[in-house]
Amino acid sequence: MHKLAREIPLVLLLLETSNKINRDRIQGVLRYERLYGPWRLHLVEGKRFEQPVRNLRTLGVKGILAGTTLTELLPPVMRTRVPVVFFDAQCPYRVPDGDRFAKYSSITCDNAVVGGFAAGFLLEKGFSHFAYVEDTCGSVWSKEREEGFVRRLADTGVSCAVYRVPSDKARADWGVDQRAMSVWLKGLQKPVGVLASHDARGRQVLDTCQFADIGVPDEVAVLGVDNDELICSATNPPMSSVLRDTEHSGYLAAELLDRLMRGKTRKKENLTYGPVSIVERLSTERFQFDNPLAVKAVEFIRINSGIGMSVADVVKHLGVSRRLAEIRFRQATGRSIHEAIQEARLAQVCCLLRETDLLIGTISAQCGFVTDSYLGLVFRQRFKMSMREYRRAANAADGDDRTSGDGCAKIM
């Protein structure tokens, strides 16, 4: 028979909140607590100036949910006799030896499944060349994602290049690592689909592509892991990413801890979770054509969609005659350069209507339209509503539905 609680239990959350994974986990814990609590939650983040928790018994802790990255705070947890559930105990960061966590219940990401899931996505995109970029520390979870990625590709008969940090000096200095990564990226067969071990590493790959003048996504398509919107939306172009079920892992961990605290179970349980979906952004959006002139034009239009831009500007950038530029562009895309510019401008207008309170006149001038009335006419023809109607509809919609994280301009 399970125990009835005499008081609201105090649950210790030992999780760094500087990364999205743990913030998602905490959301999952809170969702479970709202449904089946109440709990008193004490969050320990390991931040500077945070008072440490040294005596869990004195504090009255009844259960603990802990990550494995705050290694200096783990000894009191390992000594306690209260129920503990660890996140990713089989693959702690930097430490390949997970034996010390073996006696505890845990919930762990199946990283091999994450890698295979990412490979399937890039295969569906039509790539025939692939590469993986490991994390800078050679972490177990990174190696598992690599193994799953490589295995899934091998099942289809294709190989995979792998970037490994070449030296301890490169590991300690991004400038050194970037130069080595630049050489590696330039040597890959293209177009190539690249999986980065996590979003921050994916951002470094995208930065290196810009550094090395490598086109994204036409030459190198980049996919991250974790869908950290702060990172993915800030890259250029915005980065696609594998969304893992980290929030639900927090819910499952809380559910398991609750069973342990109530005496419904005493045996150790090890649960796993995996990927949910791919959040697609421009970094993996392949063009439906391979004409280099058209690709160059599309990229130029995308970069400059937020300012006034003319067909002459695009032609000058391409360095060919206007007639040749128009012919090649229409052959590749099925429309004129002017039509592509207009579409990019309208995408920017929509973004500014959704995300800002700028006056329509200001938006019109900023996006390169001669007059407000002309923009109004073009907008109504394209969207079958006025700009004010569009803004009202966007403001009435839920914020998550209105913002995709793909950036303001998306063409082709």
Residue pairs with C-beta under 8 A, 6 or more apart in sequence:
1 263
2 262
2 263
2 264
3 261
3 262
3 263
5 262
8 37
8 38
8 39
8 40
9 39
9 40
9 62
9 63
9 261
10 39
10 40
10 41
10 42
10 59
10 60
10 61
10 62
11 39
11 40
11 41
11 42
11 61
11 62
11 63
11 64
11 65
11 257
12 42
12 44
12 53
12 56
12 59
12 61
12 63
12 64
12 65
12 66
12 77
13 26
13 29
13 41
13 42
13 43
13 44
13 65
13 66
14 44
14 46
14 64
14 65
14 66
14 67
14 70
14 73
14 74
14 77
15 22
15 25
15 26
15 43
15 44
15 45
15 65
15 66
15 67
15 70
15 87
16 22
16 45
16 46
16 67
16 69
16 70
17 23
17 26
17 43
17 45
18 45
19 228
20 226
20 227
20 228
20 229
20 230
20 246
21 226
21 244
21 246
22 67
22 87
24 246
24 247
24 250
25 65
25 87
25 246
25 247
25 249
25 250
25 253
26 43
26 250
27 247
27 250
28 246
28 247
28 248
28 249
28 250
28 251
28 252
28 253
28 254
29 41
29 65
29 250
29 251
29 253
29 254
30 41
31 247
31 250
31 251
32 250
32 251
32 254
32 255
32 258
33 39
33 41
33 254
36 255
36 258
42 53
42 59
42 61
44 50
44 52
44 53
44 70
44 73
46 70
46 72
46 73
52 73
53 59
53 61
53 73
53 76
54 76
55 76
56 64
56 76
56 77
56 80
56 82
57 80
61 80
61 82
62 82
62 83
62 261
63 82
63 83
63 84
63 85
63 257
63 258
63 260
63 261
64 77
64 80
64 82
64 83
64 84
64 85
64 257
65 84
65 85
65 87
65 250
65 253
65 254
65 257
66 74
66 77
66 84
66 85
66 86
66 87
67 86
67 87
67 88
68 74
68 86
68 87
68 88
68 89
68 92
68 93
68 95
68 101
69 92
69 93
71 95
77 84
78 100
82 261
83 105
83 257
83 260
83 261
84 104
84 105
85 104
85 105
85 106
85 107
85 253
85 256
85 257
85 260
86 101
86 104
86 105
86 106
86 107
87 106
87 107
87 108
87 249
87 253
88 106
88 107
88 108
88 109
88 141
89 98
89 101
89 104
89 106
89 108
90 98
90 101
90 106
90 108
90 140
90 270
91 98
91 108
91 109
91 111
91 139
91 140
91 141
91 144
92 98
92 101
92 140
93 137
93 139
93 141
94 137
94 139
96 140
98 140
103 268
104 268
105 256
105 257
105 260
105 268
105 269
105 270
106 270
106 271
107 249
107 252
107 253
107 256
107 270
107 271
107 272
107 273
108 270
108 271
108 272
108 273
109 141
109 244
109 246
109 249
109 272
109 273
109 274
110 272
110 273
110 274
111 141
111 142
111 144
111 145
111 148
112 144
112 145
112 147
112 148
112 151
113 148
113 274
113 275
114 145
114 148
114 225
114 242
114 244
114 274
114 275
115 132
115 144
115 145
115 146
115 147
115 148
115 149
115 150
115 151
115 152
115 195
116 148
116 149
116 151
116 152
117 148
117 242
117 274
117 275
117 278
118 145
118 149
118 195
118 223
118 225
118 242
118 275
118 278
119 130
119 148
119 149
119 152
119 153
119 195
120 152
121 223
121 242
121 278
121 284
122 130
122 193
122 195
122 221
122 223
122 284
123 152
123 153
123 156
125 193
125 221
125 284
125 286
126 286
127 191
127 192
127 193
127 221
128 158
129 158
129 161
129 188
129 189
129 190
129 191
129 192
129 193
130 149
130 153
130 158
130 159
130 160
130 161
130 192
130 193
130 194
130 195
131 160
131 161
131 162
131 163
131 188
131 192
131 193
131 194
131 195
132 145
132 146
132 149
132 150
132 160
132 161
132 162
132 163
132 194
132 195
132 196
132 197
133 162
133 163
133 181
133 194
133 195
133 196
133 197
133 201
133 202
133 204
133 205
134 142
134 143
134 146
134 162
134 163
134 164
134 165
134 197
134 201
135 142
135 197
135 198
135 201
136 165
136 171
136 177
136 201
137 171
138 164
138 165
139 197
141 197
142 197
142 198
145 195
145 197
145 225
146 162
146 197
149 160
149 195
150 160
150 162
153 159
153 160
154 160
161 184
161 188
161 192
163 181
163 184
165 171
165 177
165 180
166 177
166 180
167 176
169 176
170 176
170 177
170 180
171 177
174 204
177 204
178 204
178 207
178 208
178 211
181 204
181 205
181 208
182 208
182 211
182 212
185 205
185 208
185 209
185 212
185 214
185 220
186 212
186 214
188 220
190 219
190 220
191 217
191 218
191 219
191 220
191 221
191 286
192 219
192 220
192 221
193 221
193 223
193 284
194 205
194 220
194 221
194 222
194 223
195 223
195 225
196 202
196 204
196 205
196 222
196 223
196 224
196 225
197 225
198 224
198 225
198 226
199 224
199 225
199 226
199 227
199 228
199 231
199 232
199 239
199 241
200 228
200 231
201 224
202 222
202 223
202 224
202 225
202 231
202 232
202 235
202 239
202 241
202 283
203 224
203 231
203 234
203 235
203 239
205 220
205 222
206 216
206 222
206 235
206 236
206 237
206 239
206 283
207 235
208 214
209 215
209 216
209 219
209 220
209 222
210 216
210 236
214 220
215 295
215 299
216 222
216 237
216 283
217 237
217 282
217 283
217 284
217 285
217 286
217 287
218 286
218 287
218 290
218 295
218 299
221 240
221 283
221 284
221 286
222 239
222 240
222 283
222 284
223 239
223 240
223 241
223 242
223 278
223 283
223 284
224 231
224 232
224 239
224 240
224 241
224 242
225 241
225 242
225 244
226 241
226 242
226 243
226 244
226 246
227 241
227 242
227 243
227 244
227 279
228 241
229 405
231 239
232 238
232 239
232 240
232 241
232 279
232 281
232 405
233 281
233 405
233 407
235 283
237 281
237 282
237 283
237 302
237 407
238 281
238 282
238 283
238 405
238 406
238 407
239 281
239 283
240 278
240 279
240 280
240 281
240 282
240 283
240 284
240 285
241 278
241 279
241 281
242 275
242 277
242 278
242 279
243 275
243 276
243 277
243 278
243 279
244 273
244 274
244 275
244 276
245 273
245 274
245 275
245 276
246 273
248 273
249 271
249 273
252 271
252 273
253 271
256 269
256 271
259 265
260 266
279 405
281 404
281 405
281 406
281 407
282 302
282 406
282 407
282 410
285 410
285 412
287 294
287 295
287 298
287 412
288 412
289 295
289 332
289 333
291 328
291 331
291 332
293 318
293 320
293 324
293 325
293 328
293 329
293 332
294 328
294 329
294 331
294 332
294 333
296 317
296 318
297 314
297 317
297 318
297 325
297 329
297 337
297 340
298 333
298 340
298 411
298 412
300 314
300 317
300 318
301 309
301 314
301 337
301 340
301 341
301 344
301 411
302 344
302 409
302 410
302 411
304 313
305 344
305 345
305 347
305 348
305 367
305 408
305 409
305 411
306 348
306 366
306 367
306 408
306 409
307 366
307 367
307 368
308 367
308 368
309 341
309 345
309 368
310 341
310 368
311 322
311 337
311 338
311 341
312 322
314 325
314 337
314 341
315 321
315 322
315 325
315 337
318 325
320 328
325 337
326 336
326 337
329 335
329 336
329 337
329 340
330 336
333 340
333 412
340 411
340 412
342 378
343 411
344 409
344 411
345 367
345 368
345 369
346 378
346 379
346 382
346 383
347 408
347 409
347 410
347 411
348 367
348 408
348 409
349 363
349 364
349 367
349 375
349 379
349 387
350 390
350 408
351 407
351 408
351 409
352 358
352 363
352 366
352 367
352 408
353 363
353 387
353 390
353 391
353 394
354 391
354 394
354 402
354 403
355 403
355 408
356 363
358 366
360 372
360 375
360 376
360 387
360 388
361 372
363 375
363 387
364 371
364 372
364 375
367 375
369 375
369 378
375 387
376 386
376 387
379 386
379 387
379 390
380 386
383 390
385 393
394 402
